Amino acid sequence: MSEARADLAARVLALRDGGQVDEAFALALEGFGDEIGGFLAARLLDGERAADAFALFAEDTWRGLPGFRGEASLRTWLYVIARRAALRVLRESARAARDLPLSQASVVERMAAELHSATTRWRRTEVKDQLHALRAQLSDDERELLVLRVDRGLSWGEIASALELDEGDASERKRQHAALRKRFERLKEHIRELAAQQGLLS
């Protein structure tokens, strides 16, 4: 799976470097869109807000792709953009007008519709409803860490980069990664307590 992602990222950047930015953007959205959409749905717990965040994410990706310098992996960079989009949606009270060119707007609308459909399907069963309710009790930061580590399988270094915490020298980065691991251990304990309270654990 990681090789497939690396190959996809290489193809996106090859298109971008060849001056085919729109094609690179479309390939990035098609290749990573479902994953990012799922992250936003889990992060925001609301189909409409997740769709709004996805539209912002797509716009920011399209604008930022020409200047992407590769200091992190393309996948990690996309999570940084998605996280910033989610935070903007949480801060905004009204939906701002989106100014995407028509060629990108159609792709974004399709991906947002698929995200909404997938989110609706995900909520259908009773157990999944209970898990959804459990996740809803977590803080935004807890839910974000859970999705990045468990659902997406990012390494601690990738998570630190996605959360924009990965700064300083090697010893400082090591300390930040250790702090993230401790946060995650506390989160797992919190989830176990909530699950026990709701009768999800035998």
N, C-alpha and C positions, 0 to 999 in steps of 0.2 A: 504493500500500500504506500509506504513512504517513497519507494522508487517511482511509483506512478505519479505521486504528487510532485516529486523533483522533476520528472520528465515534463509534466504539465507546466510547471513554473518555467522551465527552460524554454518551452515552446512559446509561452506568453512573452517572455523577455526577448526571444529571437524576433518575434513579430514586432514588438515595440521598437527594438533596436534597428529593425529594417524600415522603420517609418510607418508601419501599419498599426497605429495606435488604436483605432476603432476595432480592428480585428483582434488585437491583443486584449482589449477590454472585454469584448464579447466572449473570448475563450476563457478568460479569468472568471467571468461571471458564470459561465456554463460549468466550468470545472469545480469552482469553489462555492458557488452560490447556494446550493442546498445546505452545505455544511455551515456557512455563515448565517443563512436564514434560520437554521435550527438553533444556533447559538443565540440569535436575537430573540427568537420565540421563547426560549428558556430563560433568557435574561430579563425580558420585559413582561412575560406572562400575559400578553394581550395581543391578539392577532392584528388589530389595527395599528397599534403602536409599533409592533414588530415590522409591519409592512412599511410604515413611515420611516423607521430606522433603516430598513433595507434600501429604500429609495435614496436616503441620504448617503448611505454607505456606497451605493452604486455611483452616485454623482461624484463623491469625493474620490473614489477609486479611479474613475474616468479622468478627473482633473489631475490626480496625483501620479498616475502611472508614468507619464513621460519623465517625471523627476525622480522616480524611485531609484535609489542608489545601491540597493542590495546590502545594506548594513545588517539587516536581518533577512530571514527567508521571506519569500513572497507571501507564503501562508501566514506567517507571524505578522507581517506588515498589514495584511488584510484584516486580521483580528484587531490590531490597533485601530484601524479605521472604523471597523464595526463597533468596537467599544465606545469610541468617541461619538459615533452616530447615536448609539443607545443613550449615552449621557445627555446628548443634545435633545433628544426626544423627551427624556424625562424632565428636562428643564423647561422646554417650550410648552406654553399653554395652548397655543394655536398652531395649526399646521401651516408652515410657510409654503409659498409657491415654489414649485420645482422647475428649474430652467434647463432641462436636459434637451439636447438635440433629438429630433424625432426618432432617429435610428437607435439611439440608446434608450429613449423612453419606452419603446415597444418591448425591448428586452427586459427592462426593469418592471414594467407592468405584468409581463408574463411570469417573471420570477416571483413577484409579490403575490400574484394569484395562486401560484403553486404552493408558496409558503403558507398562505391562509388555508388552502385545502389540506395540506399535510398536517397543519396544526389541528384542524377540526377532526381529522381521522385519528390523530394521536390521542385525543381526549375521549374517544368513544367508550372504552371499557371501564368497568367500575374500579378495578385495581389501578389503572392508569389515572383515573380521576382522583383516587386517594393519593397517589404519588404526586400528582400535580398540586393537590391541596397542601401536601407536605412541603413541596418546594416553595409554594407561595408564602409559607411561614418563615422562610429564610430571608435574611437581609439581601439587598441587591448585591453587595460585595461577596456574600457567601455563595449565592446562586451563581455568580460569575465565576468564582474559583472552582465550584463543583463542575460546571459545564466544561471549562477549559481543561481541567485535569481528568475527569472521569469520562465525560461524553466525547471529548475531542482528543484525549490522550496526549496533550502537549507536555513536553519536558518542563522541569522547573525553570530552566533558562528561557525557554520559549514563553512560558507564562509570565515571567518577570518582564520580558520584552513587551508582550502584549499589554501588560498592565502599566507599562512605561516606568518600571521600577529598576531596570537593569542598568545602573549607572555606577560610576566609580571604578576603582581598580579591581584586580582579581579577588582580593580578600574581602572587599566590600560587596562584590557580587555574590561571593560564597555566603556571606552573612545574610544577604537578602534572600537567597534561595533557601537557607535554613529557616528563616523567619516564615517564608511561604509554607514550608513543610509543616511547621508548628501550627500555623493557621489552619492548614488542611486537617491535621489531627484533631484540633478542637472542633472543626466543622463536622468531622465524622462522628465525634461523640455527641454533638448537638443533634445530628440527624438520627442517631440511634435513640436518643431520649424522646424525640418527637415521634418516631416510628413506634416506640413502645407505648407511648401515651395514646396513640391512635389504633393500637391493636394490630399493627402491621408486622410485628415480630412475635414469634411463638414463644 
